[in-house]
Each structure stands twice: as structure tokens, then as C-alpha cells.
Amino acid sequence: MPDPLVRLENVSFAYGERTILRDISLSIPRGKVVAIMGGSGCGKTTLLRLIGGQEKAVGGQVQVDGQDVATLGRDALYAMRRRMGMLFQFGALFTDMTVFDNVAFPLREHTDLPAEMINDLVLMKLHAVGLRGAARLMPGELSGGMARRVALARTIALDPMLLMYDEPFTGLDPISLGVIGQLIRRLNDALGASSVIVTHDIQESLLIVDYIYFISEGKVVAEGTPDEIRHTRDPFVHQFVHAEVDGPVPFHYPSDDYAAALTGGKA
């Protein structure tokens, strides 16, 4: 079996005294789409920052394409990042640039390609997401779903080996959500890339991903294929998949006895 493109081995991370990740191990196989799920604040986005080298683990190792990210110098790290594509939550388009210029930005910034070739590449990427006809529009003229698709076209502009998605389905209507989900799957396969998706959207993810990791309190608490996740008996995963109010993740924040609090401790 070939080595995974991304491997995290016993990774721990903290912001000061606040521990975010505890001894996490996971891998992103080449050519596959992997989802990372869990409640808000459990460390999902921090994992993306560790993979991209914006943060360094306090313990363990993060490897991308066989290289230890934490040991890379500035130039080597920037070279690696040029082989990564990142779709930020809500797209993060440049609001004063046209759709065309947003997609052209990484090509102009990181290559010496002639303008004619950049033009052809930008239109090719926009065509791949169904928006070649919107090339001259401004971001303010786009719907939420269209803006997310433009951001996706920009993400794949440099044909990255690794695509990272931070909550790509947030705020989308059902049709746009389905479109983005299918584009993530199709573009990953067309590029021969690997993808990692941080998301809360369990139902859409089960349709497009190859494997899922669940994070809770900074640890991997469950993992499996979509079929395994659908039929799991793990209490945490079952609660997450079925959106149950109470379970391993309680509805009530820990507190003193309610009746005692109301009566001042009197019977």
C-alpha cells in the first residue's frame, strides 16, 4: 500500500496553557477524500493549520508528501504550500477584484506564465465549476453558492496535490450544497489530488468522502468509511449523525443541582 500524502503521528497542540489536540494520529491517502468532523472548538481547523505549516505541533509529527512540515525552512515551506489549495470558510474572495482576477491571482503570484496562458487556465478552471460566463462579474454580484464555486476555482488554479476545505458547505442552500459537494469529489478525482474536508455536514459528506475521522476533546474518538459510520453503534458518532440533543455530548453544561439552586439549598 502506498504511503499516504498526509500523515499525523501522535500530534499534540496547545495555545498557551489551553490544550487543543491530544496525541492525534490520522492519514490522508493519495487520491482520496477524507472528512474531519466534530463539534465546534474541537480542533478541526487547527489540524488544517498544522498541515499547512501555519502552526507547529508541540508533540508528534506532521508529514506531507514525506516531509516533516515542522522542520521545513521558509522557502521549502512556501514551495510546499504552492502545491496545496485552501478553500476558506465563506470563500474569502477579494471583493475589489473580478471573478476572473480572483482565480488568476495565484497564477500571477506564483508563476511566470504569459498572460495568454493565464487567460486560458482561468477560463478552464471557471468552466470546471460552471461559471465561465461569470468571469467579469464582481464578488458582490454573486450568490453565496456562486461565490463558493469561484473560490473553488481559485483553489484548484495551480493544480494542487492537496486540497483543504474549511467548512465548505456553511450557509449554502440545499442545491448549492449538493453542487459544491459533487464538485469537490469530481475535481479531486480529475486532478488526482487528495482532499481533506473539515465540516459539520454529515449527510453530504457521507455521499462524497472515502473516510471520516471524528474529533472530540482533542482526540480521534471514532473513524471509518461512510458505510461503517452509517451503521455504527458508537454512542458519540450516533449522536452526531442523528443530531440527537443529548448523549455523550450533553445538552446541559456542568452545573450544581438545579432544584438546590432555585431554593437556595433549602428543602
C-alpha positions in Angstrom: 0.0 0.0 0.0 1.5 3.4 -1.0 2.4 5.9 1.7 -0.4 8.5 2.5 0.1 12.0 1.2 -0.5 13.4 4.7 0.3 11.6 8.0 -0.1 12.9 11.5 1.6 10.8 14.2 0.8 11.3 17.9 0.3 15.1 17.3 -0.4 17.4 20.2 -1.0 21.1 20.1 -1.9 23.9 22.6 -2.4 27.6 22.6 -0.5 28.6 25.7 -2.0 26.6 28.6 -5.1 25.6 26.6 -4.6 22.1 25.0 -6.4 21.7 21.6 -5.2 18.4 20.3 -4.1 15.4 22.3 -2.0 12.6 20.7 -3.8 12.6 17.4 -2.9 10.1 14.6 -4.5 10.1 11.2 -3.7 9.9 7.5 -4.9 11.2 4.2 -4.3 8.7 1.4 -3.3 9.8 -2.1 -6.3 10.3 -4.4 -8.9 10.1 -1.6 -11.3 12.5 0.1 -11.3 12.4 3.9 -13.6 14.3 6.2 -12.7 15.5 9.7 -15.8 16.1 11.9 -16.6 17.1 15.4 -18.2 19.8 17.5 -17.2 23.4 17.4 -13.9 24.1 19.0 -12.6 20.5 19.0 -9.5 21.3 16.9 -10.6 20.6 13.3 -9.4 23.8 11.7 -6.2 23.6 13.8 -5.4 20.3 12.0 -5.6 22.2 8.7 -3.2 24.9 10.1 -0.8 22.2 11.2 -0.8 20.5 7.8 -0.3 23.9 6.1 2.5 24.9 8.4 0.8 27.9 9.9 1.1 26.3 13.3 3.7 23.8 14.7 2.8 20.8 16.9 4.1 20.8 20.4 4.4 17.0 20.2 4.4 14.4 17.4 5.0 14.8 13.7 3.1 16.2 10.7 4.3 14.8 7.4 3.2 16.0 3.9 4.5 14.1 0.9 7.1 12.5 3.1 8.4 15.8 4.5 8.3 16.8 8.2 6.4 20.2 7.9 7.8 21.5 11.2 11.4 21.2 10.0 11.0 23.0 6.7 12.7 26.3 6.2 10.8 29.3 4.9 11.5 28.7 1.2 10.8 25.0 1.4 7.5 25.6 3.3 6.3 28.2 0.7 7.2 25.8 -2.1 5.1 23.1 -0.4 2.2 25.5 0.1 2.1 26.2 -3.6 1.2 22.5 -4.0 -1.7 23.0 -1.7 -5.1 24.6 -2.3 -7.2 26.0 0.5 -10.9 26.8 0.3 -11.7 29.1 3.3 -15.0 29.3 5.0 -17.3 31.5 3.1 -14.8 31.6 0.1 -12.8 34.7 1.2 -12.8 36.2 -2.3 -11.0 39.6 -2.9 -14.0 41.9 -3.0 -12.4 44.5 -5.3 -11.3 42.0 -8.0 -13.4 40.5 -10.7 -14.2 36.7 -10.7 -11.5 36.4 -13.4 -8.9 38.2 -11.4 -9.6 36.3 -8.2 -8.9 33.0 -10.0 -5.9 34.5 -11.8 -4.4 35.7 -8.6 -2.4 32.6 -7.6 -1.2 32.1 -11.2 0.1 35.6 -11.4 1.6 35.5 -7.9 3.4 32.1 -8.2 4.1 31.6 -11.9 5.8 33.3 -14.8 3.2 32.2 -17.3 2.3 34.6 -20.2 -1.0 36.4 -19.9 -2.5 34.4 -22.8 -1.9 31.1 -21.0 -3.2 32.5 -17.7 -6.3 33.6 -19.5 -6.9 30.1 -20.9 -6.2 28.5 -17.5 -8.6 30.8 -15.6 -11.4 30.2 -18.1 -10.7 26.4 -17.9 -11.0 26.5 -14.1 -14.1 28.6 -14.2 -15.6 26.3 -16.8 -14.9 23.3 -14.5 -17.1 24.9 -11.8 -19.8 26.1 -14.3 -19.0 29.8 -14.1 -17.0 30.7 -17.2 -19.8 33.1 -18.1 -19.4 35.0 -14.8 -15.7 35.8 -15.4 -16.3 39.6 -15.5 -18.7 39.8 -12.5 -17.6 41.2 -9.1 -18.0 39.1 -6.0 -20.8 41.4 -4.8 -22.8 40.3 -7.8 -22.6 36.6 -6.9 -24.9 34.4 -4.9 -23.4 32.6 -1.9 -23.2 29.3 -3.9 -21.6 31.0 -6.9 -19.0 32.8 -4.7 -18.1 29.4 -3.2 -17.7 27.9 -6.7 -15.4 30.8 -7.7 -13.3 30.2 -4.6 -13.1 26.6 -5.5 -11.9 27.5 -9.0 -9.2 29.7 -7.3 -8.3 26.8 -5.0 -7.5 24.5 -8.0 -5.8 27.2 -10.1 -2.3 25.7 -9.5 -3.4 22.0 -9.8 -2.5 21.3 -6.2 -1.6 17.8 -4.8 -3.6 18.5 -1.7 -7.0 20.3 -1.3 -8.1 21.5 2.1 -11.7 22.7 2.8 -12.7 24.6 5.9 -16.5 24.2 6.3 -17.2 24.4 2.6 -21.0 23.8 3.0 -21.7 26.5 5.6 -24.5 28.9 4.7 -25.5 27.2 1.4 -29.0 26.3 0.2 -29.6 22.6 -0.5 -29.0 22.9 -4.2 -25.7 24.8 -3.9 -24.6 22.5 -1.1 -25.1 19.5 -3.4 -23.3 21.2 -6.3 -20.3 22.1 -4.1 -20.2 18.5 -2.7 -20.2 16.9 -6.1 -17.6 19.4 -7.4 -15.2 18.6 -4.5 -15.5 14.9 -5.4 -15.2 15.3 -9.2 -12.3 17.8 -9.1 -10.4 15.7 -6.6 -10.6 12.7 -9.0 -9.9 14.7 -12.1 -6.8 16.3 -10.6 -5.6 13.0 -9.0 -5.3 15.0 -5.7 -6.0 14.3 -2.1 -8.7 16.2 -0.2 -9.4 16.9 3.5 -12.7 18.4 4.4 -13.4 20.0 7.8 -17.2 20.0 8.1 -20.3 19.6 10.3 -22.4 18.4 7.3 -22.6 14.7 7.9 -25.2 13.8 5.3 -23.5 15.5 2.3 -20.1 14.2 3.4 -21.3 10.6 3.6 -22.1 10.9 -0.1 -18.7 12.1 -1.3 -15.9 11.1 1.1 -13.9 7.9 1.3 -13.2 8.0 5.0 -14.2 10.0 8.1 -12.4 10.9 11.4 -14.4 12.2 14.4 -12.7 14.5 16.8 -13.9 15.2 20.4 -12.0 16.9 23.2 -8.9 17.0 21.0 -8.8 13.3 20.3 -9.8 10.9 17.5 -12.8 9.2 19.1 -14.1 7.3 16.0 -13.2 6.7 12.4 -14.5 4.7 9.4 -15.8 4.5 5.9 -19.2 6.2 5.2 -20.9 2.7 5.3 -19.3 2.0 8.7 -20.3 5.4 10.0 -23.9 4.9 8.9 -24.2 1.6 10.8 -22.1 2.5 13.8 -23.1 1.7 17.4 -20.6 4.2 18.8 -22.6 6.5 21.0 -20.8 9.7 20.1 -21.0 9.1 16.3 -24.6 8.0 16.6 -25.5 11.2 18.4 -23.6 13.3 15.8 -25.0 11.5 12.8 -28.6 11.7 14.0 -28.3 15.2 15.5 -29.6 14.0 18.9 -29.8 16.6 21.6 -28.4 14.5 24.5 -25.8 11.7 24.6 -22.0 11.6 25.2 -22.1 15.3 24.3 -24.6 16.5 27.0 -27.2 19.3 26.4 -26.6 20.8 29.8 -23.2 22.4 30.7 -22.0 21.0 34.1 -23.6 22.9 37.0 -24.9 22.5 40.5 -28.2 20.8 41.3 -30.9 22.9 39.7 -33.5 22.4 42.5 -30.9 23.4 45.1 -30.0 26.4 43.1 -33.7 27.6 42.9 -34.3 27.0 46.6 -31.0 28.3 47.9 -30.2 24.8 49.1 -33.3 24.7 51.3 -35.7 21.7 51.1 
